[in-house]
Amino acid sequence: MNDLTVIVENAKLAFAQALTPADLENAKAQFLGKSGHMTELMKGLAQLSVDEKKTRGAAINLSKQAIEVALNARRQAMADDELSAQLRADALDVTLPGRQRGQGGLHPVSLAQERIEEIFRSMGFDVAEGPEIESDWFNFTALNTPEDHPARSMHDTFYVEGGSITAPNLLRTHTSPMQIRYAVQHVKKYRTAAGHSRDDLFSGSMPEIRVIAPGRTYRVDSDATHSPMFHQVEGLWVGENISFKDLKSVYLNFITTFFETDDLKLRFRPSYFPFTEPSAEIDIMFQTGPLNGRWLEVSGSGQVHPQVIRNMGLDPERYIGFAFGSGIDRLAMLRYGVSDLRLFFDGDIRFLSQFQ
Ligand code: DAH
C-alpha cells in the first residue's frame, strides 16, 4: 500500500467515525483543509522533476477526488439518518383506535319523568313546574296544614335564609304546593274575564283544572328507599263533577301505560292527608314478574279538601276534584328493577350508562 492509498483509507475511516456534522467537518479539514494532509502532499511536489511532478500530481489528484467522494457519501448518509430519525420520532400509528367522545344520555329518573309527562299529556293534562324553594304558605298552610298541625312533623325539611317569620322559605317537602299555585293562576284568568272582584270565591264557569307538576322535593330522610332529595309528580283535576271514580280510571290508565302491562291490580287504601278528604294511598300489584303478588305503595291521593278548594279561590259548593302525589323515583325503581334508591344519585357512570 503506497502512502496515498493509506491516506485515502485513513480519510474514509475518519469520516465513518464522525458521528455529527461537526465531527465530519473536522475530519474534512484534516485531509482537505489548508494545512491538511493533501495540501501538504501538493506542497511536496515542488521538489520533484517535471516528469515526476506529472505522475505524482495526477496520483495526488485522484486520491483527493476519492477523499471528496467519500466525504460526500458520508454527508449524504448523515442527512439520510437524520431524516429517518425525525420521521421515526413523528411517527403516526394509523392502526391505533381513535379517541371517542363519551355519549351522554338521560338519567333514569328523567326518563321516567318524561314518560309520565307524555302519558298525562295524552290524557289532556297540562304539565307545570314550580319553585323548589317554597313559602310556608304554599307548602303547608294553604294545603290545610296550619302551624302546629301534627302532619308537619312528617315533613321535616330544610329551611332557607331570606324568608320571614310569617312566610319562611323552605325546600318544598312535596309537589302539592303546585296545586295551589297552578289553580290560583287558572282561576285568576277566568275570574278577571268574568269581571269578578279579587276577594270573592269564584263560582262562575271556567275550563276544568287538569295538571300534573313533576319536580324535586326535599325531606330530612336517608336510607335505601329514602333520599333527602327525591322526585314527585303531583296531579290535580278540579271541575264541577270530578269524583273518585275519575281518579281511579285516570290512575289505572296511567299506571298500566307506564308499566306497559294490563296484568296489574290497583288498590285504594284509606289514609289521611290534611289537604284531601277522603284520602287514600294507591297500591299496585303486578300479576307477573319478580314483584308478582306484593302490594307496592306508589302514591298518595284523595278528594281535594273544601278548604284547599277555597284557598284556590274557588267556591267548594260548586267545585270538586281529586289530587294525587306519586314518587317518580319509586316508579323508576319498579320499572327498571333497581333495589336501592341511592344508586340513582351516586353518579356512577357504570350504573347510569345501562339506561342508554
Ligand atoms: N303530598 C303528599 C306527600 O308528599 C302526597 C299526596 C297525598 C299528594 C295526597 C296529593 C294527595 O296530591 O292528594 O306525602
Residues whose N, C-alpha, C, O or C-beta is under 5 A from the ligand:
A	BS01	DAH	T173 H174 S176 G235 F273 T276 G300 S301 G302 A323 F324 G325
